[in-house]
Structures are given as C-alpha cells and as structure tokens.
Amino acid sequence: MDSSQLPEPLRARMAEQASRSSLEKVRSLIRGHVADTDGIDEVRSQLRMTAAHTTTYLRQDLDAIDAVLTEPLPPNTLLYLVAGDGGWPLDDDPTDAGASAFLRELARMIREIIDEAERARH
C-alpha cells in the first residue's frame, strides 16, 4: 500500500519511528520482545507473531541492531540495554561483550524469522 493513502496520524507515527536513533530502535525492540519473557523460545514466538503481520519494523530493528553493534558507544551501553531494558540475564558474561553476543544472536534469529515469513507469503 502507498503510504500517502494512509491516515495522517499513522503516517506521522511511521515517520517518527523511522527517525529514531538506532539505539532507541533497539531499546524499543528489546522492551517489546525480550523484556518480561520466559526465555528465548518466547522471544522467538513473539517475533514470529510480529512477522506474520509485517516484517517492515523487524527489518528496521535488524538494521538498527547491526548499526548499534558497529557504532562507538559509551562503556556499558549494550550491557544496560540488554540486561537493564530487557531484563535479560547475562550470567556467563555480564559485560558489553556478552550483550553484544546476545544482540548478534537476536539479529540472526530475526533474519531467520523474516526469511520464514516471506517464504510463507510466496
């Protein structure tokens, strides 16, 4: 659908979401799909439900994760993002490196889920 045909409030919301920083996009993803889950299987299930409707925002989130993993960030930013905002236990490596590993795995999962959803649509 051509976004110009969407109601103005929806177009404004889409523009606002697209203009957020990569870090804010990842924080929103973490809070929406990781926080308060019972484990990686529930995260995967939530991401699949999202992908069943649309992959647009998951693609944006994936790009944001890739950007955050390459951007220079203050120390402990990734740690606070994953363990703080997401409440995800990083017991084996409670550092930015451990959080980075989690985000790389999350990105891999999102790529797989996007691919699955798109194959199902075709």
C-alpha angles and dihedrals in degrees: 000000000000107000091219087072093057122097114271095247090055092047090049091050091049091050091048092051093048092051096055119109119261090250092054091048091052091045090053091048092049093048093046102042109018108033116089095012126133095230147308094306091060091047089052091048093051092048090050091052089052092047091050088066101034139340095200097097093038088056090051090048090049091052088048093052090050090050095047091051091056101037120096105247133179115268115281094015094121092041092054090044095055103029098031106034094029099034087221114158113237094183095150095050116007093185139095087268091057091047090048090053090051092050092049089053091047090051091050090051092049091051090052093047093049090050092049092049093049093048089051091053094053 
